[in-house]
Amino acid sequence: MPSVANRGRGEAGQVLVALVGGLVAVLVGVFVLGAVAHGVGRHGEAQRAAVLAALAGARAMHERYFRLFEPVLIDGRPNPSHLAKDAYLAAGQDAAAAVAAANGAPDATVSFPDAETFAPVRVRVQVQDRVEVAGRGVTLRAIAEAELGPGGGVTGFARGGGYTGPLAMRQGKGMRPDVAQAFDRMAAAARAAGVQLLITSAFRSDAEQAILFARRPDPKFTSSAG
């Protein structure tokens, strides 16, 4: 069962840290509202809906995350274990929206700040409502964001270099899980032919690549960062 630790941060919002299936979900809540008791009560409801929705989206993504790294084809046939990124994000979207609606926020907005990366790990939920305070309309806004982090036996985690996500280790080198699977197949075929493969370099972040390029700024030998 997920364990949850909650730490208040005054009227500006709150931070809630939860373990979701071995991955860390960090939820940050923010609201814009005058310090009026009625409004604060309504904000609490909206914040709860946003947090629960973000957690639900994160859980749905966690359950499907490693399917993104499965090969599309196996022996020329579609691999049922593979999941396209669009379907992965749709699962997070549907789960978050359903939980938001069940908690009184049917018009919640669900987005993915890192959607352009190979394997997105962040889900953001915004709940917006309009309340009347002393005869004036006030906009109430609650935001919760969950980010999947390393855990559950993951031995490495990458950021930058066009990829954010877990790294599988081979010969002490980190690589994307789908690359590791391909390497395993290639290494097995090489061993059968009496050849042993040695990895000299694997995943490199933008910072690491920038250092290499600075040492030898010649695109014939080294690519620039990114």
C-alpha positions in Angstrom: 0.0 0.0 0.0 1.4 3.5 -0.8 2.8 5.4 2.1 2.1 9.1 2.3 3.8 11.9 4.2 2.2 15.3 4.2 4.0 18.5 5.2 2.2 21.8 5.3 3.5 25.0 3.8 1.1 27.6 5.1 -1.6 29.3 3.0 0.5 29.4 -0.2 -0.1 25.7 -0.8 1.2 22.3 0.2 3.7 19.6 -0.8 2.6 16.0 -0.6 5.0 13.1 -1.2 3.7 9.7 -1.9 5.2 6.3 -3.0 3.3 5.0 -6.0 4.2 1.4 -6.7 7.8 1.9 -6.0 8.0 5.2 -8.0 8.1 8.5 -6.2 5.2 10.9 -7.0 6.0 14.5 -5.9 2.8 16.6 -5.8 3.0 20.3 -5.5 -0.2 22.3 -4.8 -0.7 26.0 -5.3 -3.8 28.1 -5.1 -4.8 31.7 -5.7 -7.5 33.0 -3.4 -8.1 35.6 -0.7 -7.8 34.5 2.9 -11.6 34.0 3.4 -12.8 31.1 5.3 -15.4 30.0 2.8 -12.9 30.3 -0.1 -10.3 28.4 1.9 -12.8 25.6 2.5 -13.6 25.4 -1.2 -9.9 25.5 -2.1 -9.3 22.5 0.2 -11.8 20.5 -1.8 -10.3 21.5 -5.1 -6.8 20.8 -3.9 -7.8 17.4 -2.7 -9.4 16.6 -6.1 -6.3 17.8 -7.9 -3.9 15.7 -5.7 -6.0 12.5 -5.9 -6.3 13.0 -9.6 -2.6 13.5 -10.1 -1.9 10.4 -8.0 -4.3 8.4 -10.1 -2.7 9.5 -13.3 0.7 8.7 -11.9 -0.4 5.2 -10.9 -1.9 4.5 -14.3 1.3 5.6 -16.0 3.5 3.6 -13.5 1.5 0.4 -14.3 2.3 0.9 -18.0 5.6 2.7 -18.0 8.0 -0.2 -18.9 5.7 -1.2 -21.8 7.0 1.9 -23.6 10.4 0.2 -23.9 9.1 -3.1 -25.3 10.0 -3.5 -29.0 7.2 -2.8 -31.5 7.9 -6.0 -33.4 9.2 -9.4 -32.3 10.3 -11.7 -35.1 8.4 -9.4 -37.5 5.1 -9.6 -35.6 3.4 -7.0 -33.5 4.5 -7.2 -29.9 1.3 -7.1 -27.6 3.5 -5.9 -24.7 4.5 -2.7 -26.5 2.5 0.4 -25.7 2.7 3.5 -27.8 3.3 6.8 -26.1 -0.1 8.2 -27.1 -1.9 5.3 -25.5 0.3 5.6 -22.4 -0.6 9.3 -22.0 -4.2 8.6 -22.7 -4.3 6.1 -19.8 -2.9 8.7 -17.5 -5.3 11.3 -18.8 -8.4 9.1 -18.4 -7.4 7.9 -14.9 -6.7 11.5 -13.6 -9.9 12.9 -15.2 -12.1 10.1 -13.8 -10.8 10.6 -10.2 -11.1 14.4 -10.5 -14.7 14.1 -11.6 -15.4 11.7 -8.8 -14.2 14.3 -6.4 -16.2 17.1 -7.7 -14.0 18.5 -10.4 -15.5 17.3 -13.7 -13.7 20.1 -15.7 -10.2 19.4 -14.4 -7.4 20.0 -16.9 -4.8 17.2 -17.2 -1.5 17.8 -19.0 1.9 16.3 -19.2 4.7 18.9 -18.9 7.3 16.6 -20.5 5.1 15.1 -23.1 7.7 15.7 -25.8 10.3 13.3 -24.2 10.5 9.7 -25.2 8.9 8.4 -21.9 7.1 11.2 -20.1 7.1 10.9 -16.3 5.1 14.0 -15.2 1.3 14.5 -14.9 -0.2 17.8 -14.0 -3.8 18.4 -12.9 -5.4 21.8 -12.6 -8.8 22.4 -11.0 -10.4 25.8 -11.4 -13.7 27.0 -9.8 -15.5 30.2 -9.4 -16.8 31.2 -6.0 -18.7 34.2 -4.6 -17.0 36.0 -1.8 -18.7 39.1 -0.3 -20.7 39.6 -3.6 -17.6 39.3 -5.7 -16.6 36.5 -8.1 -13.2 35.0 -7.2 -11.3 32.4 -9.2 -10.0 29.5 -7.2 -7.2 27.5 -8.8 -5.6 24.3 -7.4 -2.7 22.5 -9.2 -1.1 19.2 -8.4 1.8 17.7 -10.3 3.2 14.2 -10.0 6.6 13.1 -11.2 7.7 9.5 -11.4 11.2 9.0 -10.1 13.6 6.1 -9.7 12.5 3.2 -7.4 11.3 -0.3 -7.5 14.7 -1.8 -8.3 15.6 0.7 -11.0 19.5 1.0 -11.0 19.8 4.3 -12.7 17.8 7.3 -13.8 18.5 9.7 -16.7 17.7 13.3 -17.3 18.7 15.2 -20.4 20.1 13.9 -23.7 16.6 13.6 -25.1 15.4 11.1 -22.5 14.1 11.2 -19.0 13.5 7.8 -17.3 15.1 4.7 -15.9 18.4 3.2 -17.0 19.2 -0.5 -17.3 22.8 -1.3 -16.5 25.0 -3.4 -18.7 28.7 -3.9 -18.0 28.4 -0.9 -15.6 27.0 1.4 -18.3 23.5 2.8 -18.2 21.2 2.6 -21.2 17.5 2.9 -22.0 15.6 -0.3 -21.2 14.7 -0.9 -24.8 18.3 -0.4 -25.9 19.4 -2.9 -23.1 16.9 -5.5 -24.5 18.3 -5.0 -28.0 21.9 -5.3 -26.7 21.0 -8.5 -24.9 19.8 -10.1 -28.1 22.8 -8.9 -30.0 25.2 -10.1 -27.3 23.6 -13.5 -27.3 24.0 -13.8 -31.1 27.6 -12.6 -30.8 28.4 -15.2 -28.1 26.9 -18.0 -30.3 29.4 -16.8 -33.0 32.3 -16.8 -30.6 32.4 -13.0 -30.2 32.3 -11.1 -27.0 30.9 -7.6 -27.1 32.4 -4.8 -24.9 30.5 -1.6 -24.2 32.7 1.5 -24.2 30.0 4.1 -24.0 26.2 4.2 -23.4 23.7 6.8 -22.4 25.2 10.3 -22.0 23.4 13.4 -20.7 23.5 16.7 -22.5 26.1 17.9 -19.9 28.4 14.9 -20.5 28.1 15.3 -24.2 28.9 19.0 -24.0 32.1 18.2 -22.1 33.2 15.6 -24.8 32.5 18.0 -27.6 34.4 20.8 -25.8 37.4 18.5 -25.7 37.2 17.8 -29.4 34.8 20.1 -31.2 34.8 18.3 -34.4 31.5 16.8 -35.6 33.4 14.1 -37.5 34.4 12.6 -34.1 31.9 13.9 -31.5 28.3 15.1 -31.7 27.3 18.3 -30.0 24.9 18.1 -27.0 21.4 17.2 -27.9 
